Amino acid sequence: MQISETTTLEPLSEHHTEPVFNLIQQNREQLRIWLPWVENMNEITDFQNFLNGARQRVADKLAVAFFIRHEGKIAGNIGLYHIDHQNKIAAIGYWLGEKFQGKGIITIACRKITDFGFNELNLNRIELKCGTSNHKSQAIPERLGFTKEGILRQAELLNGNFHDLYLYSMLKQDWEKRL
């Protein structure tokens, strides 16, 4: 799925295993600050198991996930997770290698995945959670017009400590008004 002249979203595939694992390894210190799963990705087989589980969640329609390719290189990941078909809700999750940050890649990817969620999956609400001290991540939903609903106190265990998260949301009716 083309999202800009230089950036695409690619469905999860086995051929992504090595380049994505290498990207995680190269960005381990930066990623582990905000993402609890990084500590579990020590060997390529750890990532293969994670990828297999992610592909199964996609097959079960519990997630829609993509790897981000920018200028021919794997740059990160984005998806809609925890899809609740009954209530038409999902949550955006994403990460990006450090050398790809600051280029607007995640903003355009979030815009595309939000459109996809509302238009293709017929969702009514999309949520995004990020650490209260993760200012770069907070800028994304704010730039896209998501509503900051509040703080989820001690909602994520990360590196042995509980962290507060901001909860942002976008409703389909509000997204359509922005167009």
N, CA, C and O atoms as a DFTB+ gen file, in Angstrom:
716 C
 N C O
     1  1       0.858      -1.171       0.000
     2  2       0.000       0.000       0.000
     3  2       0.906       1.236       0.000
     4  3       1.673       1.446       0.940
     5  1       0.817       2.033      -1.029
     6  2       1.630       3.233      -1.173
     7  2       1.047       4.335      -0.297
     8  3      -0.149       4.615      -0.374
     9  1       1.888       4.973       0.548
    10  2       1.384       6.072       1.377
    11  2       2.062       7.400       1.059
    12  3       1.587       8.462       1.464
    13  1       3.165       7.332       0.339
    14  2       3.822       8.537      -0.180
    15  2       4.716       8.104      -1.338
    16  3       4.780       6.920      -1.667
    17  1       5.392       9.042      -1.942
    18  2       6.278       8.699      -3.059
    19  2       7.392       7.744      -2.630
    20  3       7.878       6.953      -3.438
    21  1       7.793       7.818      -1.364
    22  2       8.952       7.052      -0.903
    23  2       8.616       5.997       0.150
    24  3       9.506       5.287       0.619
    25  1       7.341       5.888       0.525
    26  2       6.991       5.030       1.658
    27  2       5.804       4.135       1.333
    28  3       4.807       4.576       0.762
    29  1       5.935       2.855       1.713
    30  2       4.851       1.893       1.536
    31  2       4.610       1.136       2.837
    32  3       5.472       1.069       3.714
    33  1       3.404       0.567       2.931
    34  2       3.057      -0.352       4.016
    35  2       2.947      -1.730       3.396
    36  3       2.232      -1.918       2.412
    37  1       3.655      -2.701       3.969
    38  2       3.677      -4.059       3.438
    39  2       3.095      -5.025       4.457
    40  3       3.468      -4.977       5.630
    41  1       2.188      -5.901       4.038
    42  2       1.663      -6.919       4.961
    43  2       2.800      -7.779       5.518
    44  3       3.804      -8.009       4.843
    45  1       2.631      -8.245       6.742
    46  2       3.642      -9.065       7.405
    47  2       3.933     -10.317       6.589
    48  3       3.018     -10.992       6.117
    49  1       5.212     -10.616       6.430
    50  2       5.619     -11.783       5.655
    51  2       6.917     -12.334       6.232
    52  3       7.679     -11.621       6.885
    53  1       7.150     -13.618       5.976
    54  2       8.381     -14.272       6.432
    55  2       9.626     -13.575       5.906
    56  3      10.648     -13.540       6.591
    57  1       9.558     -13.016       4.695
    58  2      10.760     -12.384       4.140
    59  2      11.173     -11.126       4.900
    60  3      12.255     -10.589       4.667
    61  1      10.313     -10.654       5.810
    62  2      10.647      -9.498       6.638
    63  2      11.465      -9.880       7.871
    64  3      12.020      -9.003       8.534
    65  1      11.548     -11.168       8.186
    66  2      12.134     -11.601       9.458
    67  2      13.515     -11.002       9.704
    68  3      13.726     -10.320      10.707
    69  1      14.433     -11.247       8.818
    70  2      15.807     -10.787       9.055
    71  2      15.947      -9.266       9.045
    72  3      16.569      -8.720       9.957
    73  1      15.395      -8.551       8.052
    74  2      15.573      -7.091       8.083
    75  2      14.901      -6.423       9.279
    76  3      15.436      -5.455       9.821
    77  1      13.743      -6.919       9.698
    78  2      13.073      -6.306      10.854
    79  2      13.834      -6.629      12.132
    80  3      14.025      -5.751      12.973
    81  1      14.271      -7.877      12.292
    82  2      15.053      -8.233      13.469
    83  2      16.321      -7.383      13.537
    84  3      16.683      -6.902      14.611
    85  1      16.994      -7.195      12.412
    86  2      18.201      -6.354      12.383
    87  2      17.887      -4.911      12.774
    88  3      18.664      -4.277      13.488
    89  1      16.751      -4.394      12.309
    90  2      16.353      -3.032      12.672
    91  2      16.101      -2.931      14.174
    92  3      16.494      -1.951      14.808
    93  1      15.452      -3.934      14.737
    94  2      15.225      -3.951      16.189
    95  2      16.573      -3.968      16.917
    96  3      16.773      -3.220      17.873
    97  1      17.488      -4.817      16.467
    98  2      18.806      -4.908      17.106
    99  2      19.542      -3.564      17.052
   100  3      20.136      -3.137      18.042
   101  1      19.499      -2.907      15.899
   102  2      20.189      -1.626      15.724
   103  2      19.572      -0.522      16.585
   104  3      20.246       0.451      16.925
   105  1      18.295      -0.672      16.934
   106  2      17.570       0.375      17.664
   107  2      17.126      -0.077      19.054
   108  3      16.269       0.551      19.676
   109  1      17.710      -1.162      19.529
   110  2      17.286      -1.777      20.792
   111  2      17.208      -0.767      21.947
   112  3      16.195      -0.705      22.643
   113  1      18.250       0.005      22.147
   114  2      18.275       0.927      23.293
   115  2      17.177       1.981      23.195
   116  3      16.540       2.311      24.195
   117  1      16.960       2.498      22.014
   118  2      15.924       3.519      21.821
   119  2      14.532       2.906      21.951
   120  3      13.657       3.498      22.584
   121  1      14.314       1.729      21.362
   122  2      12.988       1.098      21.375
   123  2      12.596       0.606      22.758
   124  3      11.429       0.701      23.137
   125  1      13.545       0.084      23.515
   126  2      13.218      -0.500      24.825
   127  2      12.725       0.544      25.830
   128  3      12.106       0.192      26.834
   129  1      12.991       1.810      25.568
   130  2      12.517       2.871      26.456
   131  2      10.988       2.890      26.497
   132  3      10.398       3.169      27.541
   133  1      10.343       2.593      25.357
   134  2       8.894       2.730      25.246
   135  2       8.141       1.443      24.950
   136  3       6.921       1.406      25.103
   137  1       8.830       0.386      24.531
   138  2       8.156      -0.822      24.065
   139  2       8.555      -2.048      24.890
   140  3       9.708      -2.476      24.839
   141  1       7.617      -2.613      25.647
   142  2       7.965      -3.726      26.530
   143  2       8.388      -4.999      25.814
   144  3       9.136      -5.789      26.390
   145  1       7.949      -5.230      24.600
   146  2       8.258      -6.468      23.890
   147  2       9.700      -6.567      23.428
   148  3      10.171      -7.662      23.118
   149  1      10.411      -5.451      23.373
   150  2      11.786      -5.444      22.866
   151  2      12.685      -6.369      23.695
   152  3      13.579      -7.018      23.153
   153  1      12.446      -6.427      24.993
   154  2      13.257      -7.278      25.868
   155  2      13.142      -8.751      25.511
   156  3      14.020      -9.541      25.856
   157  1      12.073      -9.132      24.825
   158  2      11.858     -10.532      24.452
   159  2      12.408     -10.874      23.069
   160  3      12.269     -12.013      22.623
   161  1      13.021      -9.929      22.391
   162  2      13.530     -10.146      21.027
   163  2      15.050     -10.248      21.053
   164  3      15.743      -9.344      20.585
   165  1      15.567     -11.334      21.593
   166  2      17.013     -11.492      21.734
   167  2      17.648     -12.318      20.624
   168  3      18.825     -12.139      20.311
   169  1      16.885     -13.209      20.037
   170  2      17.372     -14.073      18.957
   171  2      16.400     -13.955      17.784
   172  3      15.240     -13.583      17.963
   173  1      16.875     -14.268      16.608
   174  2      16.009     -14.191      15.434
   175  2      14.810     -15.127      15.579
   176  3      13.734     -14.839      15.055
   177  1      14.987     -16.244      16.287
   178  2      13.854     -17.162      16.504
   179  2      12.789     -16.517      17.389
   180  3      11.604     -16.812      17.233
   181  1      13.189     -15.642      18.317
   182  2      12.212     -14.909      19.128
   183  2      11.330     -14.062      18.216
   184  3      10.109     -14.028      18.366
   185  1      11.972     -13.377      17.267
   186  2      11.203     -12.538      16.359
   187  2      10.349     -13.377      15.418
   188  3       9.217     -13.002      15.114
   189  1      10.880     -14.514      14.952
   190  2      10.082     -15.397      14.084
   191  2       8.814     -15.853      14.804
   192  3       7.740     -15.878      14.204
   193  1       8.928     -16.214      16.083
   194  2       7.763     -16.622      16.863
   195  2       6.777     -15.469      17.013
   196  3       5.567     -15.656      16.885
   197  1       7.303     -14.278      17.285
   198  2       6.459     -13.088      17.398
   199  2       5.735     -12.825      16.080
   200  3       4.533     -12.561      16.066
   201  1       6.473     -12.898      14.979
   202  2       5.897     -12.655      13.664
   203  2       4.825     -13.685      13.325
   204  3       3.781     -13.337      12.775
   205  1       5.078     -14.943      13.650
   206  2       4.070     -15.983      13.415
   207  2       2.795     -15.703      14.206
   208  3       1.691     -15.859      13.684
   209  1       2.945     -15.291      15.458
   210  2       1.777     -14.939      16.274
   211  2       1.036     -13.738      15.715
   212  3      -0.194     -13.713      15.698
   213  1       1.787     -12.742      15.258
   214  2       1.176     -11.545      14.673
   215  2       0.418     -11.895      13.398
   216  3      -0.682     -11.393      13.168
   217  1       1.003     -12.751      12.576
   218  2       0.327     -13.173      11.340
   219  2      -0.946     -13.961      11.658
   220  3      -1.933     -13.861      10.929
   221  1      -0.929     -14.736      12.734
   222  2      -2.124     -15.478      13.136
   223  2      -3.224     -14.524      13.610
   224  3      -4.399     -14.725      13.301
   225  1      -2.838     -13.477      14.366
   226  2      -3.830     -12.481      14.812
   227  2      -4.441     -11.757      13.609
   228  3      -5.627     -11.428      13.618
   229  1      -3.634     -11.512      12.582
   230  2      -4.152     -10.910      11.344
   231  2      -5.130     -11.884      10.687
   232  3      -6.218     -11.481      10.274
   233  1      -4.756     -13.154      10.587
   234  2      -5.634     -14.165       9.975
   235  2      -6.947     -14.312      10.756
   236  3      -8.001     -14.556      10.169
   237  1      -6.871     -14.160      12.082
   238  2      -8.060     -14.256      12.933
   239  2      -8.865     -12.958      12.979
   240  3      -9.873     -12.868      13.680
   241  1      -8.408     -11.950      12.222
   242  2      -9.066     -10.636      12.141
   243  2      -9.080      -9.891      13.473
   244  3      -9.998      -9.122      13.755
   245  1      -8.047     -10.130      14.290
   246  2      -7.879      -9.431      15.560
   247  2      -6.882      -8.281      15.432
   248  3      -6.711      -7.483      16.354
   249  1      -6.229      -8.212      14.274
   250  2      -5.240      -7.163      14.016
   251  2      -5.073      -6.986      12.515
   252  3      -5.387      -7.876      11.725
   253  1      -4.578      -5.830      12.149
   254  2      -4.134      -5.533      10.795
   255  2      -2.768      -4.893      10.984
   256  3      -2.661      -3.841      11.615
   257  1      -1.726      -5.510      10.449
   258  2      -0.381      -5.014      10.717
   259  2       0.442      -4.942       9.438
   260  3       0.272      -5.733       8.510
   261  1       1.335      -3.966       9.428
   262  2       2.180      -3.717       8.268
   263  2       3.588      -3.359       8.720
   264  3       3.785      -2.777       9.787
   265  1       4.557      -3.715       7.892
   266  2       5.886      -3.164       8.053
   267  2       5.973      -1.947       7.153
   268  3       5.402      -1.911       6.063
   269  1       6.691      -0.964       7.628
   270  2       6.863       0.289       6.889
   271  2       8.182       0.216       6.126
   272  3       9.232      -0.064       6.705
   273  1       8.116       0.471       4.826
   274  2       9.321       0.528       3.999
   275  2       9.462       1.963       3.496
   276  3       8.550       2.517       2.883
   277  1      10.627       2.548       3.769
   278  2      10.898       3.924       3.349
   279  2      12.179       3.938       2.518
   280  3      13.227       3.470       2.964
   281  1      12.080       4.474       1.321
   282  2      13.216       4.541       0.391
   283  2      13.899       3.180       0.255
   284  3      15.126       3.082       0.232
   285  1      13.075       2.136       0.166
   286  2      13.570       0.791      -0.063
   287  2      14.027       0.029       1.167
   288  3      14.386      -1.144       1.061
   289  1      14.025       0.667       2.339
   290  2      14.498       0.014       3.565
   291  2      13.372      -0.147       4.566
   292  3      12.501       0.715       4.688
   293  1      13.399      -1.262       5.280
   294  2      12.432      -1.465       6.362
   295  2      12.689      -0.414       7.428
   296  3      13.814      -0.272       7.906
   297  1      11.642       0.329       7.803
   298  2      11.781       1.451       8.727
   299  2      11.082       1.217      10.060
   300  3      11.458       1.827      11.061
   301  1      10.067       0.343      10.097
   302  2       9.324       0.138      11.333
   303  2       8.064      -0.660      11.088
   304  3       7.979      -1.451      10.148
   305  1       7.091      -0.441      11.948
   306  2       5.855      -1.223      11.959
   307  2       4.693      -0.332      12.370
   308  3       4.857       0.596      13.162
   309  1       3.525      -0.623      11.826
   310  2       2.296       0.055      12.245
   311  2       1.141      -0.917      12.069
   312  3       1.172      -1.791      11.202
   313  1       0.134      -0.754      12.896
   314  2      -1.038      -1.609      12.747
   315  2      -2.195      -1.164      13.608
   316  3      -2.088      -0.252      14.428
   317  1      -3.303      -1.842      13.391
   318  2      -4.485      -1.724      14.240
   319  2      -4.561      -3.024      15.028
   320  3      -4.604      -4.110      14.450
   321  1      -4.578      -2.906      16.329
   322  2      -4.498      -4.065      17.212
   323  2      -5.708      -4.111      18.140
   324  3      -6.448      -3.137      18.281
   325  1      -5.883      -5.260      18.760
   326  2      -6.994      -5.451      19.702
   327  2      -8.325      -5.071      19.050
   328  3      -9.151      -4.387      19.654
   329  1      -8.516      -5.518      17.829
   330  2      -9.738      -5.173      17.108
   331  2     -10.926      -5.841      17.795
   332  3     -10.971      -7.059      17.966
   333  1     -11.879      -5.006      18.180
   334  2     -13.122      -5.443      18.819
   335  2     -14.229      -5.220      17.789
   336  3     -14.732      -4.108      17.631
   337  1     -14.601      -6.300      17.091
   338  2     -15.594      -6.185      16.020
   339  2     -16.985      -5.862      16.562
   340  3     -17.758      -5.172      15.898
   341  1     -17.308      -6.344      17.741
   342  2     -18.612      -6.076      18.347
   343  2     -18.814      -4.582      18.574
   344  3     -19.859      -4.027      18.235
   345  1     -17.800      -3.937      19.153
   346  2     -17.913      -2.519      19.485
   347  2     -17.261      -1.601      18.458
   348  3     -17.292      -0.379      18.598
   349  1     -16.659      -2.210      17.404
   350  2     -16.052      -1.460      16.303
   351  2     -14.946      -0.508      16.791
   352  3     -14.920       0.678      16.459
   353  1     -14.031      -1.086      17.597
   354  2     -12.917      -0.335      18.180
   355  2     -11.609      -1.061      17.877
   356  3     -11.572      -2.290      17.821
   357  1     -10.543      -0.295      17.682
   358  2      -9.190      -0.855      17.567
   359  2      -8.202       0.179      18.107
   360  3      -8.546       1.341      18.323
   361  1      -6.984      -0.270      18.316
   362  2      -5.924       0.608      18.816
   363  2      -4.765       0.625      17.826
   364  3      -4.349      -0.416      17.317
   365  1      -4.256       1.817      17.563
   366  2      -3.074       1.963      16.709
   367  2      -1.830       1.707      17.550
   368  3      -1.716       2.173      18.683
   369  1      -0.907       0.958      16.969
   370  2       0.413       0.789      17.556
   371  2       1.448       0.986      16.467
   372  3       1.202       0.645      15.310
   373  1       2.604       1.531      16.822
   374  2       3.642       1.775      15.827
   375  2       4.999       1.902      16.488
   376  3       5.107       2.173      17.684
   377  1       6.025       1.702      15.690
   378  2       7.398       2.016      16.083
   379  2       8.199       2.279      14.817
   380  3       7.838       1.831      13.729
   381  1       9.279       3.006      14.981
   382  2      10.091       3.412      13.847
   383  2      11.554       3.443      14.277
   384  3      11.874       3.905      15.373
   385  1      12.442       2.949      13.411
   386  2      13.873       3.045      13.683
   387  2      14.298       4.502      13.785
   388  3      13.729       5.374      13.129
   389  1      15.292       4.752      14.608
   390  2      15.696       6.126      14.917
   391  2      16.079       6.942      13.683
   392  3      15.729       8.119      13.596
   393  1      16.790       6.342      12.728
   394  2      17.231       7.125      11.563
   395  2      16.077       7.494      10.630
   396  3      16.257       8.302       9.719
   397  1      14.896       6.911      10.848
   398  2      13.728       7.225      10.030
   399  2      12.805       8.239      10.704
   400  3      11.831       8.697      10.105
   401  1      13.117       8.582      11.943
   402  2      12.259       9.507      12.683
   403  2      12.461      10.948      12.219
   404  3      13.505      11.300      11.671
   405  1      11.436      11.773      12.452
   406  2      11.524      13.183      12.107
   407  2      11.291      13.480      10.638
   408  3      11.565      14.590      10.180
   409  1      10.786      12.497       9.886
   410  2      10.547      12.678       8.447
   411  2       9.051      12.686       8.110
   412  3       8.679      12.786       6.941
   413  1       8.201      12.583       9.126
   414  2       6.754      12.560       8.891
   415  2       6.216      11.186       8.515
   416  3       5.042      11.062       8.168
   417  1       7.044      10.162       8.575
   418  2       6.640       8.824       8.143
   419  2       5.498       8.284       8.998
   420  3       4.506       7.787       8.465
   421  1       5.629       8.379      10.314
   422  2       4.585       7.830      11.184
   423  2       3.296       8.634      11.064
   424  3       2.208       8.063      11.137
   425  1       3.397       9.923      10.885
   426  2       2.177      10.724      10.728
   427  2       1.387      10.275       9.503
   428  3       0.175      10.080       9.587
   429  1       2.065      10.108       8.359
   430  2       1.322       9.685       7.161
   431  2       0.858       8.237       7.282
   432  3      -0.200       7.879       6.765
   433  1       1.645       7.404       7.962
   434  2       1.234       6.012       8.160
   435  2       0.022       5.936       9.081
   436  3      -0.888       5.142       8.844
   437  1       0.003       6.760      10.135
   438  2      -1.167       6.789      11.036
   439  2      -2.401       7.314      10.314
   440  3      -3.509       6.827      10.539
   441  1      -2.215       8.294       9.457
   442  2      -3.343       8.811       8.675
   443  2      -3.910       7.694       7.793
   444  3      -5.125       7.516       7.711
   445  1      -3.028       6.952       7.141
   446  2      -3.460       5.878       6.239
   447  2      -4.129       4.747       7.013
   448  3      -5.158       4.229       6.580
   449  1      -3.563       4.362       8.146
   450  2      -4.127       3.247       8.921
   451  2      -5.456       3.660       9.551
   452  3      -6.343       2.825       9.726
   453  1      -5.596       4.924       9.887
   454  2      -6.871       5.428      10.420
   455  2      -7.931       5.395       9.325
   456  3      -9.049       4.934       9.559
   457  1      -7.592       5.878       8.139
   458  2      -8.512       5.780       6.997
   459  2      -8.911       4.325       6.755
   460  3     -10.090       4.021       6.568
   461  1      -7.937       3.441       6.759
   462  2      -8.183       2.020       6.537
   463  2      -9.142       1.470       7.597
   464  3     -10.082       0.745       7.272
   465  1      -8.903       1.811       8.838
   466  2      -9.767       1.327       9.917
   467  2     -11.203       1.779       9.775
   468  3     -12.130       0.991       9.965
   469  1     -11.391       3.034       9.445
   470  2     -12.752       3.543       9.307
   471  2     -13.416       3.095       8.010
   472  3     -14.594       2.736       8.014
   473  1     -12.687       3.110       6.912
   474  2     -13.285       2.836       5.609
   475  2     -13.317       1.371       5.215
   476  3     -14.274       0.925       4.584
   477  1     -12.284       0.609       5.577
   478  2     -12.226      -0.802       5.174
   479  2     -12.739      -1.743       6.270
   480  3     -13.369      -2.759       5.975
   481  1     -12.470      -1.403       7.529
   482  2     -12.893      -2.274       8.633
   483  2     -14.197      -1.809       9.275
   484  3     -14.748      -2.485      10.144
   485  1     -14.682      -0.649       8.839
   486  2     -15.916      -0.079       9.366
   487  2     -15.870       0.120      10.880
   488  3     -16.863      -0.108      11.571
   489  1     -14.713       0.546      11.392
   490  2     -14.593       0.852      12.817
   491  2     -15.300       2.159      13.115
   492  3     -15.503       2.985      12.226
   493  1     -15.670       2.338      14.362
   494  2     -16.269       3.588      14.808
   495  2     -15.310       4.404      15.666
   496  3     -15.425       5.627      15.741
   497  1     -14.353       3.718      16.322
   498  2     -13.444       4.386      17.259
   499  2     -12.057       3.765      17.111
   500  3     -11.903       2.545      17.056
   501  1     -11.056       4.636      17.049
   502  2      -9.666       4.191      17.021
   503  2      -8.941       4.894      18.160
   504  3      -9.006       6.114      18.311
   505  1      -8.251       4.086      18.952
   506  2      -7.529       4.610      20.102
   507  2      -6.028       4.569      19.845
   508  3      -5.539       3.788      19.028
   509  1      -5.320       5.417      20.551
   510  2      -3.867       5.431      20.516
   511  2      -3.397       5.758      21.927
   512  3      -3.832       6.747      22.517
   513  1      -2.510       4.926      22.467
   514  2      -1.973       5.138      23.808
   515  2      -0.480       5.382      23.694
   516  3       0.206       4.748      22.892
   517  1       0.020       6.312      24.507
   518  2       1.469       6.542      24.532
   519  2       1.872       7.063      25.901
   520  3       1.075       7.668      26.618
   521  1       3.126       6.814      26.245
   522  2       3.647       7.234      27.536
   523  2       3.504       8.732      27.750
   524  3       3.666       9.524      26.821
   525  1       3.199       9.110      28.985
   526  2       3.011      10.534      29.289
   527  2       4.301      11.341      29.139
   528  3       4.256      12.569      29.057
   529  1       5.435      10.671      29.104
   530  2       6.690      11.393      28.880
   531  2       7.256      11.142      27.476
   532  3       8.379      11.552      27.179
   533  1       6.486      10.473      26.615
   534  2       6.918      10.222      25.240
   535  2       6.365      11.335      24.339
   536  3       5.345      11.168      23.670
   537  1       7.053      12.447      24.345
   538  2       6.561      13.638      23.646
   539  2       6.514      13.461      22.128
   540  3       5.617      13.992      21.474
   541  1       7.467      12.722      21.563
   542  2       7.446      12.479      20.112
   543  2       6.193      11.708      19.715
   544  3       5.554      12.027      18.713
   545  1       5.844      10.692      20.505
   546  2       4.673       9.883      20.180
   547  2       3.381      10.667      20.403
   548  3       2.421      10.490      19.654
   549  1       3.341      11.513      21.400
   550  2       2.152      12.333      21.661
   551  2       1.868      13.287      20.509
   552  3       0.711      13.608      20.235
   553  1       2.909      13.736      19.841
   554  2       2.732      14.699      18.748
   555  2       1.944      14.113      17.590
   556  3       1.277      14.847      16.861
   557  1       2.010      12.794      17.409
   558  2       1.331      12.162      16.265
   559  2      -0.185      12.292      16.366
   560  3      -0.793      12.865      15.462
   561  1      -0.829      11.786      17.428
   562  2      -2.292      11.918      17.492
   563  2      -2.737      13.377      17.581
   564  3      -3.796      13.740      17.069
   565  1      -1.933      14.204      18.227
   566  2      -2.300      15.620      18.327
   567  2      -2.265      16.278      16.954
   568  3      -3.136      17.086      16.631
   569  1      -1.262      15.939      16.141
   570  2      -1.145      16.481      14.788
   571  2      -2.331      16.044      13.922
   572  3      -2.786      16.788      13.054
   573  1      -2.825      14.820      14.174
   574  2      -3.920      14.273      13.370
   575  2      -5.305      14.619      13.918
   576  3      -6.314      14.216      13.340
   577  1      -5.362      15.352      15.012
   578  2      -6.646      15.800      15.544
   579  2      -7.345      14.808      16.465
   580  3      -8.541      14.949      16.720
   581  1      -6.624      13.807      16.969
   582  2      -7.215      12.893      17.947
   583  2      -7.508      13.657      19.230
   584  3      -6.845      14.649      19.534
   585  1      -8.496      13.199      19.978
   586  2      -8.863      13.801      21.257
   587  2      -8.083      13.134      22.377
   588  3      -8.059      11.907      22.478
   589  1      -7.445      13.939      23.218
   590  2      -6.768      13.398      24.394
   591  2      -7.836      13.223      25.469
   592  3      -8.379      14.200      25.984
   593  1      -8.130      11.965      25.800
   594  2      -9.221      11.673      26.725
   595  2      -8.784      11.679      28.184
   596  3      -9.593      11.949      29.071
   597  1      -7.538      11.389      28.436
   598  2      -7.081      11.370      29.812
   599  2      -5.859      10.506      29.999
   600  3      -5.194      10.118      29.039
   601  1      -5.575      10.214      31.250
   602  2      -4.405       9.425      31.626
   603  2      -4.862       8.083      32.182
   604  3      -5.735       8.017      33.048
   605  1      -4.264       7.028      31.675
   606  2      -4.453       5.681      32.223
   607  2      -3.305       5.479      33.213
   608  3      -2.153       5.295      32.819
   609  1      -3.634       5.516      34.483
   610  2      -2.597       5.469      35.518
   611  2      -1.962       4.086      35.612
   612  3      -2.649       3.066      35.672
   613  1      -0.644       4.082      35.624
   614  2       0.156       2.867      35.750
   615  2      -0.381       1.741      34.859
   616  3      -0.581       0.613      35.309
   617  1      -0.605       2.071      33.608
   618  2      -1.253       1.143      32.670
   619  2      -0.284       0.256      31.904
   620  3      -0.713      -0.664      31.207
   621  1       1.027       0.517      32.023
   622  2       1.976      -0.301      31.280
   623  2       3.193      -0.591      32.157
   624  3       3.787       0.309      32.751
   625  1       3.542      -1.876      32.218
   626  2       4.743      -2.307      32.922
   627  2       5.881      -2.337      31.915
   628  3       5.848      -3.097      30.947
   629  1       6.875      -1.514      32.148
   630  2       7.965      -1.342      31.208
   631  2       9.279      -1.289      31.968
   632  3       9.487      -0.409      32.803
   633  1      10.157      -2.229      31.678
   634  2      11.467      -2.282      32.335
   635  2      11.358      -2.290      33.857
   636  3      12.142      -1.645      34.553
   637  1      10.378      -3.027      34.354
   638  2      10.214      -3.203      35.796
   639  2       9.465      -2.099      36.514
   640  3       9.303      -2.167      37.732
   641  1       9.008      -1.091      35.803
   642  2       8.282       0.018      36.416
   643  2       6.962       0.244      35.700
   644  3       6.858       0.060      34.488
   645  1       5.953       0.647      36.469
   646  2       4.668       0.990      35.870
   647  2       4.707       2.427      35.373
   648  3       5.254       3.316      36.027
   649  1       4.110       2.635      34.196
   650  2       4.095       3.951      33.564
   651  2       2.662       4.360      33.236
   652  3       1.817       3.531      32.900
   653  1       2.418       5.663      33.344
   654  2       1.130       6.225      32.953
   655  2       1.110       6.400      31.430
   656  3       2.137       6.658      30.801
   657  1      -0.082       6.253      30.864
   658  2      -0.264       6.428      29.424
   659  2      -1.342       7.465      29.163
   660  3      -2.344       7.521      29.877
   661  1      -1.138       8.286      28.140
   662  2      -2.219       9.120      27.637
   663  2      -3.078       8.257      26.730
   664  3      -2.565       7.420      25.988
   665  1      -4.383       8.463      26.792
   666  2      -5.319       7.804      25.888
   667  2      -5.875       8.848      24.939
   668  3      -6.493       9.826      25.360
   669  1      -5.646       8.629      23.656
   670  2      -6.193       9.470      22.592
   671  2      -7.214       8.650      21.823
   672  3      -7.113       7.425      21.765
   673  1      -8.202       9.323      21.228
   674  2      -9.169       8.610      20.395
   675  2      -9.611       9.476      19.226
   676  3      -9.527      10.704      19.245
   677  1     -10.088       8.763      18.202
   678  2     -10.713       9.409      17.043
   679  2     -11.971       8.625      16.735
   680  3     -11.949       7.396      16.662
   681  1     -13.074       9.345      16.553
   682  2     -14.331       8.723      16.146
   683  2     -14.486       8.899      14.639
   684  3     -14.031       9.884      14.058
   685  1     -15.134       7.926      14.030
   686  2     -15.325       7.970      12.577
   687  2     -15.995       9.271      12.152
   688  3     -15.572       9.885      11.172
   689  1     -17.021       9.700      12.862
   690  2     -17.742      10.926      12.493
   691  2     -16.828      12.151      12.561
   692  3     -16.964      13.068      11.751
   693  1     -15.898      12.173      13.523
   694  2     -14.974      13.307      13.619
   695  2     -13.902      13.245      12.531
   696  3     -13.483      14.280      12.011
   697  1     -13.459      12.038      12.188
   698  2     -12.472      11.869      11.123
   699  2     -13.045      12.328       9.790
   700  3     -12.369      13.007       9.016
   701  1     -14.289      11.958       9.525
   702  2     -14.926      12.353       8.270
   703  2     -15.105      13.855       8.157
   704  3     -15.037      14.397       7.054
   705  1     -15.331      14.540       9.267
   706  2     -15.475      15.997       9.264
   707  2     -14.179      16.690       8.885
   708  3     -14.198      17.806       8.367
   709  1     -13.047      16.032       9.140
   710  2     -11.733      16.624       8.869
   711  2     -11.412      16.635       7.379
   712  3     -10.543      17.388       6.939
   713  1     -12.104      15.808       6.601
   714  2     -11.770      15.675       5.162
   715  2     -12.265      16.820       4.339
   716  3     -12.059      16.842       3.125
